[in-house]
Structures are given as structure tokens and as C-alpha cells.
Amino acid sequence: VVHGIESDNRVQQQMTAKGENNMYQVLLFDLDGTLTASGEGITKSVQYALRKLGREADDLKALEVFVGPPLLEQFMRYCGMSEEEAVQGVHYYRERYNVTGLFENHPYKDIEEMLEALREKGYTLGVASSKPDGMVKKILEHFGLEKYFCEIVGSDPNKMKMSKADVIEIILERLGYRDRRAEAVMIGDRNQDVYGAQQAGISCIGVTYGYGSYEELLQAGADKIVKSVKELEEYLLLNGTDHREKRENI
């Protein structure tokens, strides 16, 4: 791990291309670990699923690897499960999460203020999450955040192998930006957000206040990394153009 000034210099050297100079119009936010601190509900629901499968998992902190990535993939990768066992794990997970876990959750400090400022600036805001589509909308509505977003897209619960890039492609299509990808950026806390953005041909801003580490985001190739909601807001307000007049004239 690289620390201090040396680390900052390394970031500057590696983040040269897309993110620093683009004037974004569309901001796509991940949900878990980016808009809301959802770790408690997710880890407790994973623990519940593992116990029903006869596996002990006492360390909830260790289960934070499940926050963000698609569940099926993570049960197979992290727990060494077969696909059949992982499908059962997802089923058990949802038994608890869909009733209790989704509300063991809260928006990060300053999130709503940031969304309001970005909307006032004229950005088009969207949510692109690997969480099932209905759950994403239910959580945002519960916390009163849905009003800030033009489009909210989660994964299809019947397509367990749906990738982050698939979700991004859907929301770009709905927003009319499939042919204007340079104007869109994904904002998330895990390497899968970075990889999904790369596969979809858009930039990615990584945030370290969620569940992914600075090194994880750096190694994945995030175009920019920020440490707090306030830093993210300041970066976007400084590096974006004011789109209000443009949008009013359409």
C-alpha cells in the first residue's frame, strides 16, 4: 500500500485521460456504498443465508465483500459455492433482506444536499445498481431520494448473471445517451463499478467513503477518486458546466 504524497502522485499519474477534463451531463450513481450505507442489512442477510446452508459466518465485517457485487457471483467467488448452491444462497438471502434487511440502511451524511446542488446545476441524475430493480426503487422512495433521479435502474431479479455494464447500458438507452457516452460518468465505491463503466465505455469516479478501498479503486482504473460526499460534490460542481440554460431551451 502506498501512502501520503507518494500515493497522491501515483494517482495523478494514472488518472490522466477521461475523467479530469470532461464536462459531464449525466451522473450515474451506484446505490449501496455510494448513496446509502447499506452494509448492516446486506451482511446480516448474507449471514442468514450462509447459516441456512450450514455454513458459519460470525464476522459481519468480513461479509462486507458482498456489498456491491452481484450476489450470485459473490457467493460463488467468496464462498466457493457451485452455481446451484449459490442460487439457493440468493434465495435465502432474499428471505431476510426483502423483509428486514433493506431498511437496515441509511443515506450517507450530505447525500441529499449534494443531489439537490447537482440537480440545481442542471445535471441529469440516474441510479445504476446491481441490486434488484424493485428493491432499488423501494429504498430510494423510503428515504425520499427518488425525486432527484430521471431514471432508476437495477438488475432483473430473474437474470442473476446480469452485470453492472448491462445495467449501465439500459440506463444510457433510456436517457438517450448511448451515442454520447463521453458525457456520462459512473460514480461508485467498488471495482465492479469501475469495470462496468469501462465495459460500457464511460468514465468512473470512485468513492472511498463506502465499502471499497482506495487501492481497490485505483487498481481497477477509476478516473478520479474522492474521499467524501462533500469532495465529490465540489469536484462535480467545479468540473461540470451549468446545463440549466441548455435544458430550458430544449
N, C-alpha and C positions, 0 to 999 in steps of 0.2 A: 504494500500500500504506500502510495506517495502522499506526503503531507505538505501543508504550508505553501510557501512561494513556489517551490518546485512543482507542486501539484497544479497550482493555478497556471503556471507557464505551460505545462503539458496540455491543459485544457485548451488554452488559447491556440496552441499549435495545431491541435487536432480538430477544432471546431471552426474551420476556415470557410467552408463553402456555403451551404444553403441558408442556414438559419440566421446568421448575423445581419445580412443585408436585405433580406426580403421584406416587402411590405405586405403583410398578411391581411386577408379579408375574412377568411374562415378559420375559426378556432375550434378544434375538436377536442373535447375533454374526456379522459377516462373517468370512471366513477370511483371505484374502490381505490383508496390511497391517493386520490387526486382531488376529488370534490368532497368525499366523506371518509372518515376514519372508521372503517367497517371491519377491522380485524377481529374484534371480540366475537361478533356473530358468526363470522366465517370460520374462525379457528375452533370455536365450540361446536359448530355443526360438523366440521371435519372429524373432530374428536368423537362425536356421537356416532358418525358413520363407521369409523375405524373400530370402535368398540363393538358395534353390531356385527362387524366382520371378524370379530375375535382377535383384534389387534389392539394392544395397549398404546396409548399416546397421551402421556401425562403432561408433557411440556407444550403448553399453548404457544409460547414464543416461537418454538421450532416450527410450528404449523403455519406461521405467517408466510411460508413459501407458497401457500395456497391462495393468498390474497392477490388477485390479478389474473393469473394464467387460467385457461380453460380447465375445469375440474377433471374431466376425463384424462386429459394429457398429464395432469399433475399427479393423480392417483397412480397412474402407470409409471411415471418417471420417478417420483419421490418415494413411492411405497413398493415399487417393483411388482405391481399387480398385472395380471393378464387383462386384456381388454374386457372380457366378460365380468371379471371381479370388479374392475373399475366402474363399469356401467352400474353394477349393484351399489357400489360406493356412492355414486352420484345420486342414485335413488334414495338411499338412506340419508344422505346429506340434505336433500330437499325436504325430507320428512320434518326435520327440525328447522332448517333455515327459513322455509316458506311460511312458517307459523310464528317463530320466535326470533330467529337469527337476524332477519333483515332489519329489525328495529333495535338491535344491539349495535348502535351505529350513530354517528352524529357528523354534521358538516364541520370541516376544519375552520378554525378561527379566521375571520376576514374573508371567507369564501363569497358570501352573499354580497358584501361591499365591492369585492373585485368584479363579480359578474355584472353588477349594476354599472360600475365605471366602464367596463368594456362594452356593454350594450350602448351606453351613452356615447361612447367614442364612435359607434357605428359598425362595430364588428358583427359578423354573423356567427352565432354561437351554436354548437351542437355537442351532443354526447355520443361517444362511440365506446361501448363497453362489451366485454366478453360475457358479462352476466346475462341471464335470460331476459329478453326484451320486456316482458311484463313486470319483472322484478325491478328493472332499472326505472321504469316509469312510476311504479308504485313508491319506490324510495324517494325519488325526486319530488313527487307530489306530497308525500308525508312531511318532507322538510320545507315545502313551499319554494323549491328551486326550479320547478319545471317551466315557470313563466319566462325564464331567461333564455330558453333554447328554442331555436327554429326547428330543429329536428333532434329526436332522441332515438338512438338505435342500439339495441342489444342483440345478443345472439339468438338464434332459433333454438328453443329447448329440444326440438326433435332432431337437431343436427349437432351432435356432441363434438364433432370434429371441425366445427366452424372456427376459422382463425380470426385473429384481430384484423388482418388485411381484408378479409371478406366483409367484416363489419364496416370498415372504413370505405370500401368500395360502394356499399349500399348507401351510406350517408352522403358521399360525394355525388352519387347519381341523383339522390333526392334533392340535394341543394343546387344541382345544375353546375357542378364544378369538376366533372370528370375530365374535361379538356382544359381546366385551369388549375392544375394541381400545384403550381408554384405559389398560388395564393392561399393554400391551405396548410395548416400545421396541426399535428397531433401533440397533445400535452398529457403526459402520463408518468407514473412512478416506477415502472418495471421495464426490464429489457424487452418483454414481449410487445410493449407499446412502441418501442423504437423499431424493432424488427417488422412489426405490422406496418408502420409508417414507411419504412424503407421499401417493403414489398409493394406498397401502394403508390410509391413514387412521390411521397410528400415529406416535408421536414418533420422533426420531432424535438420538442422541448421536454427534458427530463426534470422531474421534481424530486428532491431528496427528503421532503417532509413526510412522505408516505412510507411505503414498505420496501422499496428498493434502495440499494446503497448508491453512493456516488460512483464507486468503482464499477458497479454493475452497469450503470447508465453510460459511463464513459467508455467502457469496453464494448458496449453494444453499438456505440457510434452516435449518441444523441448530438444534435446540432447545437444545443445550448443546455446548460444545467443550472437550475436555480435552487436555493435552499429554503425558501419560504413563500407563502402566498403573496406577501407584500412585494417580495423581489420579483415574482412572476408578473404581478400587476404592473409594477414600474417598468419592467422590461418591455411588456407588450404595449403599454401606453407610449413609451419613448420610441419604439421601433416600428410602430404601425402608423398608417396615415389615417386622417379623420375622414371616415366614409359617409358621414351623415348627409352632406350636401349631395353626394353622388347618389345615395339611396333615395333621397327625396325627389330627385329629378327623374327617377326611373318610372 
